[in-house]
Amino acid sequence: MPVRNFECLDEPDRPIQKGRWVWFYTRTRPDRDISGFPGEWLDADSHDAIEQLLDDAFPTASMRPSQNASDRRWFGSRDETGRLISCGAASGQDGVGPMLNSIAVHPDSRKGGVGSDLTAWVTNRLFDEGNKQVSLGAHLNEPATHRMYRRLGYHQAQELISGEVAHEPAS
């Protein structure tokens, strides 16, 4: 898998490394029975619950409802009491198809397939809307998560490095 590296740049132009992650994509529906899975698109009334879930389950999530992006839709599932136990965001990617972000499952609800079901649910909904591809990113050091995405039909495309440039680049 290719890795994009910034060592060829002069020191002031190198990004401050924030993370290494793997980009996945799929052009096929997941082969997973999710009939009866209580997935739903979440509205603004759920933003506080999403923020709390991300604080509990994925504090380093790259996207949050408080960022107010107009091209982002939140999705999730609730337990039998109505408590939000999983969530994620789907954002538009012109020409590439939607990208999933900040997928999280509450620690009390892990290891039961909720993450797989949620990802399969939203992938199917996005294909239902006519999208030809869905993609997502996962932190490099999450091999179990990578296996889950591959089982759902996602393909590992590239390892990437993300970060910020410490100064304004010269024009």
Rosetta blueprint (number, residue, H / E / L):
1 M L
2 P L
3 V E
4 R L
5 N L
6 F L
7 E L
8 C L
9 L L
10 D L
11 E H
12 P H
13 D H
14 R L
15 P E
16 I E
17 Q E
18 K E
19 G E
20 R E
21 W E
22 V E
23 W E
24 F E
25 Y E
26 T E
27 R L
28 T L
29 R L
30 P L
31 D L
32 R L
33 D L
34 I L
35 S L
36 G L
37 F L
38 P L
39 G E
40 E E
41 W E
42 L E
43 D L
44 A H
45 D H
46 S H
47 H H
48 D H
49 A H
50 I H
51 E H
52 Q H
53 L H
54 L H
55 D H
56 D H
57 A H
58 F L
59 P L
60 T L
61 A L
62 S L
63 M L
64 R L
65 P H
66 S H
67 Q H
68 N L
69 A L
70 S L
71 D L
72 R E
73 R E
74 W E
75 F E
76 G E
77 S E
78 R E
79 D L
80 E L
81 T L
82 G L
83 R L
84 L E
85 I E
86 S E
87 C E
88 G E
89 A E
90 A E
91 S E
92 G L
93 Q L
94 D L
95 G L
96 V L
97 G L
98 P L
99 M E
100 L E
101 N E
102 S E
103 I E
104 A E
105 V E
106 H L
107 P H
108 D H
109 S H
110 R L
111 K L
112 G L
113 G L
114 V H
115 G H
116 S H
117 D H
118 L H
119 T H
120 A H
121 W H
122 V H
123 T H
124 N H
125 R H
126 L H
127 F H
128 D H
129 E L
130 G L
131 N L
132 K L
133 Q L
134 V E
135 S E
136 L E
137 G E
138 A E
139 H E
140 L L
141 N L
142 E L
143 P H
144 A H
145 T H
146 H H
147 R H
148 M H
149 Y H
150 R H
151 R H
152 L L
153 G L
154 Y L
155 H E
156 Q E
157 A E
158 Q E
159 E E
160 L E
161 I E
162 S E
163 G E
164 E E
165 V E
166 A L
167 H L
168 E L
169 P L
170 A L
171 S L
